[in-house]
């Protein structure tokens, strides 16, 4: 996945998250809340992957060698 594809995927996830968050209480279900949590994790993974790729490019390394890190890793980062 190249940078443009990652950014496109990020935008798709953000759009879905905004849609789910815009639903009224009557329209939501536990599965909606679960999906929002899944989206949050996926966004963290995508941003991490994009940062890895950019860092590798900056260092003169192959950005395609960056890899998607597991949720347990990206969710443990300090903000």
DSSP file (Angstrom, degrees, kcal/mol; ACC not computed):
  #  RESIDUE AA STRUCTURE BP1 BP2  ACC     N-H-->O    O-->H-N    N-H-->O    O-->H-N    TCO  KAPPA ALPHA  PHI   PSI    X-CA   Y-CA   Z-CA
    1    1 A X              0   0    0      0, 0.0     2,-0.1     0, 0.0     0, 0.0   0.000 360.0 360.0 360.0 126.9    0.0    0.0    0.0
    2    2 A X     >  -     0   0    0      1,-0.1     4,-2.3    51,-0.0     5,-0.2  -0.371 360.0 -94.4 -90.6 175.6    1.5    3.4   -1.0
    3    3 A X  H  > S+     0   0    0      1,-0.2     4,-2.7     2,-0.2     5,-0.2   0.887 123.9  52.0 -57.9 -42.3    1.0    6.7    0.8
    4    4 A X  H  > S+     0   0    0      1,-0.2     4,-2.3     2,-0.2    -1,-0.2   0.909 110.4  48.1 -63.2 -41.7   -1.9    7.8   -1.4
    5    5 A X  H  > S+     0   0    0      2,-0.2     4,-2.4     1,-0.2    -1,-0.2   0.890 111.3  50.8 -65.6 -39.1   -3.7    4.5   -0.8
    6    6 A X  H  X S+     0   0    0     -4,-2.3     4,-2.6     2,-0.2    -2,-0.2   0.938 111.1  47.8 -63.6 -45.8   -3.2    4.8    3.0
    7    7 A X  H  X S+     0   0    0     -4,-2.7     4,-2.3     1,-0.2    -2,-0.2   0.881 111.1  51.2 -63.6 -37.9   -4.5    8.4    3.0
    8    8 A X  H  X S+     0   0    0     -4,-2.3     4,-2.2     2,-0.2    -1,-0.2   0.920 111.0  48.2 -63.4 -43.4   -7.5    7.3    0.9
    9    9 A X  H  X S+     0   0    0     -4,-2.4     4,-2.4     2,-0.2    -2,-0.2   0.898 109.4  53.3 -64.4 -40.5   -8.2    4.5    3.4
   10   10 A X  H  X S+     0   0    0     -4,-2.6     4,-2.6     1,-0.2    -1,-0.2   0.931 109.1  49.1 -58.7 -45.7   -7.8    6.9    6.3
   11   11 A X  H  X S+     0   0    0     -4,-2.3     4,-2.6     1,-0.2    -2,-0.2   0.895 109.8  51.3 -63.1 -39.8  -10.4    9.2    4.7
   12   12 A X  H  X S+     0   0    0     -4,-2.2     4,-2.3     2,-0.2    -1,-0.2   0.916 111.8  47.3 -62.6 -42.8  -12.8    6.3    4.2
   13   13 A X  H  X S+     0   0    0     -4,-2.4     4,-2.7     2,-0.2    -2,-0.2   0.913 111.9  49.7 -65.3 -42.4  -12.5    5.3    7.8
   14   14 A X  H  X S+     0   0    0     -4,-2.6     4,-2.8     2,-0.2     5,-0.2   0.917 110.5  50.7 -62.6 -43.4  -13.0    8.9    9.0
   15   15 A X  H  X S+     0   0    0     -4,-2.6     4,-2.2     2,-0.2    -1,-0.2   0.922 112.2  46.7 -60.9 -44.2  -16.1    9.2    6.9
   16   16 A X  H  X S+     0   0    0     -4,-2.3     4,-2.6     2,-0.2    -2,-0.2   0.916 112.2  50.6 -64.2 -42.5  -17.5    6.0    8.3
   17   17 A X  H  X S+     0   0    0     -4,-2.7     4,-2.5     1,-0.2    -2,-0.2   0.924 110.3  49.2 -61.7 -44.7  -16.7    7.0   11.8
   18   18 A X  H  X S+     0   0    0     -4,-2.8     4,-1.3     2,-0.2    -1,-0.2   0.900 110.8  51.1 -61.8 -40.3  -18.4   10.4   11.3
   19   19 A X  H  X S+     0   0    0     -4,-2.2     4,-0.6    -5,-0.2     3,-0.5   0.948 111.9  45.8 -61.7 -48.0  -21.4    8.8    9.9
   20   20 A X  H >< S+     0   0    0     -4,-2.6     3,-0.9     1,-0.2    -2,-0.2   0.882 112.5  50.9 -63.8 -37.9  -21.7    6.4   12.8
   21   21 A X  H 3< S+     0   0    0     -4,-2.5    -1,-0.2     1,-0.2    -2,-0.2   0.723 104.2  59.2 -72.5 -20.1  -21.2    9.2   15.4
   22   22 A X  H 3< S+     0   0    0     -4,-1.3    -1,-0.2    -3,-0.5    -2,-0.2   0.600  82.4 106.5 -84.0 -10.9  -23.9   11.3   13.7
   23   23 A X  S << S-     0   0    0     -3,-0.9     5,-0.1    -4,-0.6    -3,-0.0  -0.365  75.6-113.2 -68.7 146.7  -26.6    8.6   14.3
   24   24 A X    >>  -     0   0    0      1,-0.1     3,-0.9    -2,-0.1     4,-0.8  -0.292  30.5-102.8 -73.0 165.6  -29.1    9.3   17.0
   25   25 A X  G >4 S+     0   0    0      1,-0.3     3,-0.7     2,-0.2    -1,-0.1   0.868 123.4  55.5 -57.3 -38.1  -29.2    7.2   20.1
   26   26 A X  G 34 S+     0   0    0      1,-0.2    -1,-0.3     3,-0.0    -3,-0.0   0.785 107.3  50.2 -66.7 -26.9  -32.2    5.3   18.7
   27   27 A X  G <4 S+     0   0    0     -3,-0.9    -1,-0.2     2,-0.0    -2,-0.2   0.588  97.2  86.0 -88.0 -11.2  -30.3    4.4   15.6
   28   28 A X    <<  -     0   0    0     -4,-0.8     2,-0.3    -3,-0.7    -7,-0.0  -0.521  51.1-178.7 -94.6 159.5  -27.2    3.0   17.4
   29   29 A X    >>  -     0   0    0     -2,-0.2     4,-1.7     1,-0.0     3,-0.8  -0.894  47.7 -92.7-142.0 170.2  -26.6   -0.4   18.7
   30   30 A X  H 3> S+     0   0    0     -2,-0.3     4,-2.3     1,-0.2     5,-0.2   0.845 125.2  59.6 -56.3 -31.9  -23.7   -2.1   20.5
   31   31 A X  H 3> S+     0   0    0      1,-0.2     4,-2.3     2,-0.2    -1,-0.2   0.847 101.3  53.9 -67.5 -31.1  -22.4   -3.2   17.1
   32   32 A X  H <> S+     0   0    0     -3,-0.8     4,-2.3     2,-0.2    -1,-0.2   0.930 109.9  46.5 -65.3 -44.8  -22.1    0.5   16.1
   33   33 A X  H  X S+     0   0    0     -4,-1.7     4,-1.9     1,-0.2    -2,-0.2   0.895 112.4  50.7 -64.3 -39.4  -20.0    1.3   19.2
   34   34 A X  H  X S+     0   0    0     -4,-2.3     4,-2.2     1,-0.2    -1,-0.2   0.905 109.6  50.4 -63.5 -41.7  -17.9   -1.8   18.5
   35   35 A X  H  X S+     0   0    0     -4,-2.3     4,-2.6     2,-0.2    -2,-0.2   0.891 107.0  54.1 -65.4 -39.5  -17.4   -0.7   14.9
   36   36 A X  H  X S+     0   0    0     -4,-2.3     4,-2.3     1,-0.2    -1,-0.2   0.908 109.0  49.2 -61.1 -41.0  -16.3    2.8   16.1
   37   37 A X  H  X S+     0   0    0     -4,-1.9     4,-2.0     2,-0.2    -2,-0.2   0.909 110.7  50.2 -63.6 -41.6  -13.7    1.2   18.3
   38   38 A X  H  X S+     0   0    0     -4,-2.2     4,-2.5     1,-0.2    -2,-0.2   0.901 110.1  50.5 -62.3 -40.8  -12.5   -0.9   15.4
   39   39 A X  H  X S+     0   0    0     -4,-2.6     4,-2.8     2,-0.2     5,-0.2   0.915 107.2  53.9 -63.8 -43.4  -12.2    2.2   13.2
   40   40 A X  H  X S+     0   0    0     -4,-2.3     4,-2.1     1,-0.2    -1,-0.2   0.913 111.4  45.2 -57.9 -43.7  -10.2    4.0   15.9
   41   41 A X  H  X S+     0   0    0     -4,-2.0     4,-2.4     2,-0.2    -1,-0.2   0.927 112.5  50.6 -66.2 -45.0   -7.7    1.2   16.1
   42   42 A X  H  X S+     0   0    0     -4,-2.5     4,-2.5     1,-0.2    -2,-0.2   0.882 109.6  51.4 -61.5 -38.6   -7.5    0.9   12.3
   43   43 A X  H  X S+     0   0    0     -4,-2.8     4,-2.8     2,-0.2     5,-0.3   0.926 108.7  50.6 -64.0 -44.0   -6.9    4.7   12.1
   44   44 A X  H  X S+     0   0    0     -4,-2.1     4,-2.2     1,-0.2    -2,-0.2   0.911 111.8  48.4 -59.1 -42.0   -4.1    4.4   14.6
   45   45 A X  H  X S+     0   0    0     -4,-2.4     4,-2.5     2,-0.2    24,-0.3   0.915 112.1  48.5 -64.9 -42.9   -2.6    1.6   12.5
   46   46 A X  H  X S+     0   0    0     -4,-2.5     4,-2.5     2,-0.2    -2,-0.2   0.925 112.1  47.5 -65.4 -44.8   -2.8    3.5    9.3
   47   47 A X  H  X S+     0   0    0     -4,-2.8     4,-2.5     1,-0.2    -1,-0.2   0.902 112.5  50.8 -63.2 -39.8   -1.3    6.7   10.7
   48   48 A X  H  X S+     0   0    0     -4,-2.2     4,-2.6    -5,-0.3    -2,-0.2   0.926 110.5  48.7 -61.9 -45.0    1.5    4.6   12.2
   49   49 A X  H  X S+     0   0    0     -4,-2.5     4,-2.6     2,-0.2    -2,-0.2   0.910 111.1  50.1 -61.9 -42.9    2.1    2.9    8.9
   50   50 A X  H  X S+     0   0    0     -4,-2.5     4,-2.4     2,-0.2    -1,-0.2   0.914 111.0  49.0 -63.2 -42.7    2.2    6.3    7.1
   51   51 A X  H  X S+     0   0    0     -4,-2.5     4,-2.4     2,-0.2    -2,-0.2   0.905 110.9  50.9 -63.1 -41.0    4.7    7.7    9.7
   52   52 A X  H  X S+     0   0    0     -4,-2.6     4,-2.6     2,-0.2    -2,-0.2   0.940 110.9  48.3 -59.6 -47.1    6.9    4.6    9.2
   53   53 A X  H  X S+     0   0    0     -4,-2.6     4,-2.4     1,-0.2    -2,-0.2   0.913 112.9  47.5 -61.5 -43.7    6.9    5.0    5.4
   54   54 A X  H  X S+     0   0    0     -4,-2.4     4,-2.4     2,-0.2    -1,-0.2   0.889 112.1  49.8 -66.8 -39.0    7.7    8.7    5.7
   55   55 A X  H  X S+     0   0    0     -4,-2.4     4,-1.8     2,-0.2    -2,-0.2   0.908 110.8  49.7 -65.2 -41.9   10.5    8.0    8.2
   56   56 A X  H  <>S+     0   0    0     -4,-2.6     5,-3.2     2,-0.2     4,-0.3   0.920 111.3  48.9 -64.2 -43.1   12.0    5.3    5.9
   57   57 A X  H ><5S+     0   0    0     -4,-2.4     3,-1.6     1,-0.2    -2,-0.2   0.932 110.3  51.8 -60.3 -45.0   11.9    7.6    2.9
   58   58 A X  H 3<5S+     0   0    0     -4,-2.4    -1,-0.2     1,-0.3    -2,-0.2   0.837 109.6  49.3 -60.5 -34.6   13.5   10.4    4.9
   59   59 A X  T 3<5S-     0   0    0     -4,-1.8    -1,-0.3    -5,-0.1    -2,-0.2   0.394 120.3-108.5 -87.0   2.6   16.3    8.0    5.9
   60   60 A X  T < 5S+     0   0    0     -3,-1.6    -3,-0.2     1,-0.3     2,-0.2   0.694  78.1 129.7  78.2  18.7   16.8    6.9    2.3
   61   61 A X  S   <S-     0   0    0     -5,-3.2     2,-0.6    -6,-0.2    -1,-0.3  -0.551  71.0 -85.5-101.1 168.8   15.3    3.4    3.0
   62   62 A X    >   -     0   0    0     -2,-0.2     3,-1.6     1,-0.2     4,-0.1  -0.636  30.5-158.0 -76.3 114.9   12.6    1.6    1.1
   63   63 A X  G >  S+     0   0    0     -2,-0.6     3,-1.7     1,-0.3    -1,-0.2   0.753  87.9  70.7 -65.6 -22.5    9.2    2.8    2.4
   64   64 A X  G 3  S+     0   0    0      1,-0.3    -1,-0.3   -11,-0.1   -11,-0.1   0.610  85.7  67.7 -71.3  -9.7    7.6   -0.5    1.1
   65   65 A X  G <  S+     0   0    0     -3,-1.6    -1,-0.3   -12,-0.1    -2,-0.2   0.525  76.8 105.1 -85.6  -5.5    9.4   -2.3    3.8
   66   66 A X    <   -     0   0    0     -3,-1.7     2,-0.3    -4,-0.1   -17,-0.1  -0.445  59.4-157.2 -68.5 148.5    7.2   -0.6    6.5
   67   67 A X        -     0   0    0     -2,-0.1     2,-0.4   -18,-0.0   -15,-0.1  -0.944  23.4 -99.0-134.4 154.5    4.6   -2.9    7.9
   68   68 A X        -     0   0    0     -2,-0.3     2,-0.2     1,-0.0   -22,-0.1  -0.548  42.6-141.2 -69.2 122.2    1.3   -2.6    9.6
   69   69 A X        -     0   0    0     -2,-0.4   -20,-0.1   -24,-0.3   -21,-0.1  -0.545  23.8 -97.2 -86.7 153.4    1.9   -3.0   13.3
   70   70 A X    >>  -     0   0    0     -2,-0.2     4,-1.9     1,-0.1     3,-1.5  -0.286  31.1-112.6 -68.8 154.1   -0.6   -5.0   15.5
   71   71 A X  H 3> S+     0   0    0      1,-0.3     4,-2.5     2,-0.2     5,-0.2   0.861 115.3  62.5 -53.0 -38.8   -3.3   -3.2   17.5
   72   72 A X  H 34 S+     0   0    0      1,-0.2    -1,-0.3     2,-0.2     4,-0.2   0.807 108.7  42.8 -60.4 -28.2   -1.6   -4.1   20.8
   73   73 A X  H X4 S+     0   0    0     -3,-1.5     3,-0.9     2,-0.1     4,-0.3   0.935 116.7  42.2 -82.4 -51.2    1.5   -2.1   19.7
   74   74 A X  H >< S+     0   0    0     -4,-1.9     3,-0.8     1,-0.3    -2,-0.2   0.794 111.6  55.8 -71.1 -26.2   -0.1    1.0   18.2
   75   75 A X  T 3< S+     0   0    0     -4,-2.5    -1,-0.3    -5,-0.3    -2,-0.1   0.654 101.8  59.2 -78.2 -14.0   -2.7    1.3   21.0
   76   76 A X  T <  S+     0   0    0     -3,-0.9    -1,-0.2    -5,-0.2    -2,-0.2   0.476  79.2 116.1 -92.3  -2.0    0.1    1.3   23.6
   77   77 A X    <   -     0   0    0     -3,-0.8     2,-0.3    -4,-0.3    -3,-0.0  -0.373  68.1-121.1 -68.3 144.2    1.9    4.4   22.2
   78   78 A X              0   0    0      1,-0.1    -1,-0.1    -2,-0.1    -2,-0.1  -0.669 360.0 360.0 -81.5 139.2    2.0    7.5   24.4
   79   79 A X              0   0    0     -2,-0.3    -1,-0.1     0, 0.0    -2,-0.0   0.437 360.0 360.0 -87.2 360.0    0.4   10.6   22.9
